[in-house]
Amino acid sequence: MPADFHKGTAHPARTRHFVAHDIDEAIEHFAACGFRLALQPLGARSGRIEFNAISRACDGMSFFRTSFEEPVEIRHHEIFDGFQIVTPMSGSTTIMLGDDTIECARSGSILLDMREVKSARRSARSENYTIQIEQRLLTHRLFELTGAPVLRRLCFTPQFDARNHASQALRAFLSALDRTMLLPTLEEAPHSAGRLSALLIDLILEILPHNYQDALSRHAKVIVPKHVRRAIDHIERHADGSLALEDLVAASGVSLRALQYGFQKFLGVSISEYERSVRLDRARRDIERNPGERVAVVAKRWNFSNFTRFNTQFEAAFGISAVALRASRNQHAELRETGE
């Protein structure tokens, strides 16, 4: 992986601000800011609507505040591939996640996978502070910390635990990154601001509950039984060829059912998921070692017959596309050659 990928990049911050008293006008303003959504008043009038944002404040992150004088329902027309941390400053917000509903008021914060959000309802006189984070940032950092491809989407417990001191400390830190503090920092210390995303990502992954916590734990050394270890060794030896399931079962010395159970219990993935992770990691290593080689050739070498699917799986596993990784490695090689 590019050594500086997770450090973040300082970008010229794009500030946005508008005040509207009409729903249609507010929708147009939101669209101009990159948010295509529907607003449905839940009262007799629209009231005052205000939006403040710093887009691309640092790599893959945006910060914004929204306030609604009157209650309103919000639906997004486009699904954002990432997460939002929402902290109500006043009023309350109710999030509809399919069959589940989460309510958050001033005393709490919530972390939402935006792909799961159906709609949100804001109370009268509500103001929210939101940090929006691209999925790729969390995926890539998770890969760096665990050393393994991320095969399943990262899932967080949405609500911050009010009894957990670390969660509340993170909430206080995030709340402090408001417009009055963040904008001067971006303008006066752009190099430090460029690493802000890395700090926030690490805090989120280390403090908030999610489905990769065990993998992140420094003390979580998984001891697998011998039959699973034999299967792992067999997969490692045959990653560049067609892996026959019957040969894998024979190498493990147990039944297919017992082997499947062992992978799920001790590794948390299916046999096919683990086998794919090995091939993806071999492809990643080849691209890093020899960025001059075409990505399609690397994909074929590691038995990925569908190039489009390979690209999708690669980016989902490492938080960066195979093409972008190759380009980054080539750029680093050119800089070394020129002595820059």
N, C-alpha and C positions, 0 to 999 in steps of 0.2 A: 504494500500500500504506500502511496505517497507519504513521506515522513511528516509532511506539514499539513496533511488533509484535515486533521481534527483540531488544528489550532485556530481555525477560523480565518476569515479574510475581511479586512476593513473595506467597506464599500462607502461611496458617498451616500449618506443617509437621505432618503426621500421623505420629506414631511408632508403630511396631508391634514387638512382641517376644514370642516364645514359645519354650518348650523342651518337646519331646515325646520320649517313648521308645517310642511306638507309631505305626506307619505310618498307620493310619486316623485317629488323633488329629491327626497332623501334616497330613494332607490337609484335615481340617476347619479347622485353623488357617490353612493357606495360603488356603483358599477365603474365609475371613473377611477376609483381607488383600487379596483381589481376584485371587488366582492359582488358577485351576481347573486342576489337574494330577493326573496319576497317578504314584504312587511305587511302584516295584517293587524290593524288597530283592534284592540279588545275593549275599547271604550268609545265614547261618543265623538272624540276628536283625536287628532294626531299629537298635538302638543309639540314641545320643543325637542328636537333631535340633534345631538352634537357628536362629532367624531373627530378624534385626534389620533394620528398614526405616525410612526416612524417605520417605513418599509425598508427591508434589507439593512436594518441597523447593523447587523453582522451576519456572517454567512449563514443563510438558511433560517433566519429569525426575523420576525417583525413584532413590534410592540404597539398596542393601540388601546385607547379608552373610548367607550361609547356610553352615552347617557340618553335615557328616554324619560320625558316628563310624564307620559301616559303609558299604560300597559300595552304591550305589543307582542305578537307572535312572529318569529323569524324562521324562515326556511331557506336553505342554501340551494341554488340551482346547480352549482358545481361542487363536486366533492374534493376537498383538500386532502392530499395524501400526507397526513401528519397529525400533529396533536396541538391542542390549545390548552393552556393553563389559564383558567378564568378565576379572577378574584373580585367578588363584588365589593365595591367601596360604599355603596348604599343600596337599599332595596334588596330584591332577591331575584334569582334566575332559576327557572325550572327547565331541565333538559329532558327531552323525550328520546330514549334509546330503544326503539322498537317497543317491546312489552315492558321495559323498565323505565322508571322516572327517577331523576335525581334532582333534588332541590338544594340550592346553595345560597346562603345569605352572607351578611357582612363578616361573620365570624369565621368563615371557611374559604377554602379554595378547592377547585376540582380540576383534574387533568382528563381531557376528553380526546378519544380517538375520533377524529372528525368524520371518518368513514362510517361510523356507527350512529352519528347524530341525525335524528329525523327532523327535529325542530326544537326551538327554544322559546320560552315565554319569559318576558321581562315584566317585572312589576312596575307600578307607577313610581316615579322619582327614583329610578334605578341607575346606577353607574357602575360599569365593570371595567377592570383593567385586565387586559388579555395579552399573553405572550404566545405567539404562533411559531411552531417548530416543525421543520420538514422532517419526515420520517427517515430520510437517508442519513441525517446527522446521528440520530440515535442508533440506527442499524450499524453504521460504520464504527462508531465508538464501541458498541457492544461487541462487535467482532474483534476490535483491537484488545479489549479487556479480557475476553474469554479465549481468544485464539482459535475460535471455531466459526464456521459459516453460520449465519442466523437463518435457520430453516423455517421457523414459524414466526409469524408476526408478533412483535412486542406488544404485550397487553398489560396495562396498569390497572390497579385499583383506583377508580375515579376520584373518590373523595379523600382529601388529606385527613389523616387521623389527628383529631384535636388533642388526643392524649399523648401523642408522640412528639417529644421535644424537638427532634431533628426535623420532622415535617413542618412544625410550626416555625422553626428557625428559617427553613427554606422559604416558607410563605412570606415571612417578614422581609427576607432578602429580595424576593421577587417584587413585593409591593414597593420596595424602596427604589426599584428601577423604573421610576415613572418618568414622564417627559421632562420635568424640571431638572432631574439628575442626569438622565441618559443623554440628552442632546448635547449639553456642554461637554460631557465626557467624550462623545464621538468626535466633536469638533476639536477639542484640545488634546486628546490623547488617542489618536486613531489606531496606533499600533497595539495599545493595551485593549482598546475596544474590539479590535479584530480577534482577540482571544477570549472575548466574553462568552461566545457560544460554547467553547470548549469547557469552560468552568461550569456553565449552567447545565450542559449535558451530563457532565460527571456527577454533579449534585443530584440531578433528577434520577439517574441510574442507580446511584448509591443509597439514596434516602427513601425514594418512593417505592412501594411494593409493586412487583411485576413478576411475570412468569419466568424470568431468567435470573432471579435472585440467587438461587442455589449455584448456578454456573459462575456467578460473579464472586461468590464467597471464596476468599483465599484459603479457607480451611476445608472447603468441600472437595475432598479427594474421593472420587467415586471408585470403589473397588468392584469390578465386574466379575461374575463367575467365569470359570474356565471355558465353558462352552461359548459364551459371548465373546471372550477374548480370542478364541480360535476363529470365530466367524469374522471378527474385526481384522485379524491378521490376514485371513483369506481375501477379504475385500481390498485391503491395502495392496496385496500382491497382484491382484487382477483388476485394478481400477482402470487400466487402459484397454481392456477387452470386454467382451460380452460375458457378463457374470451369470452363470447358470444357477438357478435357485437350488436345484437338486445337488449340485456340487458344494454349495455353501452349507446345506444341511448335512451332507456327508462329512464335511470338514469339521463341523461343530460337534458331531457325535450325538445330537439330540434330535427330537422331532421338530418339524417346522413350527408347530404350535408353540412348543416350549421355547424355541429360538425367538419367535416373534414376541412372546411374553417377556423374555429376558431383555430384548432391546428396548421395549417400552418401559419396563420397570427401572432398568439401570442407566439407560441413556436418554430416555424421554422421547425417543423418535422411533419410527418404524424402520425396518430393514432397508426398504427402498430409499427412505429419506437419508439415512446414514450413508448409504452407498453413493447417493447423489452428492452429498456434502463432501465426500472424499474426492470425487471427480472435479467438483467445482474448485476445491482448494488446490488440486494439482494444476488446474488450468490457470488459476490466479498466480501460482508460483512461476509457471512458464512465462506468463505475460510480464511479470516483474523481472525475471532473469533475462528475457530476450524480447524487449518491446518492439524490435524491428520486425518480428514475425507477425503475419496477419492473424487477427483474432479468429477468423473463420477456420484457419488451419489448426489453431490450438483447440478450438471447440471440437473439431472432428477427431483430433488425436485422443481426446478424452471421452469419446463416444457420445457426443451430443449431436444428434442428427439434424435437429431443427435449430437453426441459428437464431431465429427470433426468440424461441423459447429459452435458449441458452442465455441470451442477453437479459431477458426478464428475470430468470432465476439467479443469474450472477449479481445483478444490481440489488435484488431482494436480499441476497445473502451477505453482501459486503458493503452496501450503501454507496456504491459507485459502479458505473457501468464498465464493462470490459474495455470498450472503446476509449472511455475517458481515462481509465487506468493506464492503458497503452500510451495514450497521448501525453499523460503526465510523466511517465517514465522516459519517453523520448525527449521531452523538454528538459528533464533533469540531466539526461545524458549529454544533450547539446550544450547545456550550461557548464557542465564539467569540462567538456572539450575546449570551450572557449575561455575557460578559467574564470568565469564570472561567479 
